[in-house]
Amino acid sequence: MGQYTYKCPSCQSVREIERTMDEWRKEFRCRECGEVMRHQISVPTILIDGSDPSFPTAAGKWTRDRMRRMAKEKKTMAEHGTYK
């Protein structure tokens, strides 16, 4: 399911309707005047702010990668006496 925006060419009313991917092309009539509404291309509303643990921020990923790299370098230094 997704939100699709439709606009009436006659009265200019706009509605967002939840439909499946297969349904978005089906006709939808305006509640105000009965005219067939047209599908509008709109910006998707996606929020990725890093507060969700399943969607870490880029800074968090960079920090974890850096910590792994530092641990690997420390281990290499202990084994060989130098970085390789």
N, C-alpha and C positions, 0 to 999 in steps of 0.2 A: 504494500500500500504506500501511496505517496500523496503529497499535497500538490494539486494542480490549480493554477490560476486561470480563470476564465473572465473575459470582458465582453459585454454586450455592445455590438456596433451601433445600436440605435440609441439606447438611453445611457450608455457609458457606465453602467453598474459593473462592479467587479466582485467576484466571489472566489473563494478558495474551496476546493472540493477534494475530499479524500477519495482516491480511486486506485485501482490496481494498474499495473503497467499496460495491460491489455485494454482497459476501459477508457484510457485518456482520450482516445480518438472518437469515442462515441459522442453523438450529439447531446448537448445539454441546453435546455431552454431557460431563458431569463425569467425570473419570478415576477419582475416588474412589468415587462411588456410582451413576453412570450417569444421574442426573437431568439434565433439560435446563437448561443454565445460562442466566442472564438477562444481557443486555447492561447494563452500568453506565455512566452518564455520569460521566466523569472529567475532571480538569483536564489540558489539553494540556501536554506537556513541550517547551517552546520556550525556547531560550537565545539571547538577543540581548544580548551584552555589549560590542559595539564592537570586539572584537579581530579580527573578520573584515573584511577591506578592502571586501567587497561590502556590508557592513552597518555604515556609519559611525555613530558616536555622534551624538547631538543636539548636543553641545558642539563636535564636529569640524565639523559642518555649519554651525553658527553662526559659527565662526571663519572658515571659507572664505567664507561670505556677507559677513561683516564686512570681510574683506580686499578682496573685489571692490568693495564699496561705497566703501571708503576710496580705492581706486585710481581709481574713477570720480569721486569728489569732488575728488581731487588734480588729475586731468586737467581737470575743469571749472574749478577755481580757476586753473590755469595759462592756460587759454584765455580766460576771462572776468574774472578778477580777483576773483571772488566765487563762492559756492556757489549753485547754482540747483536 
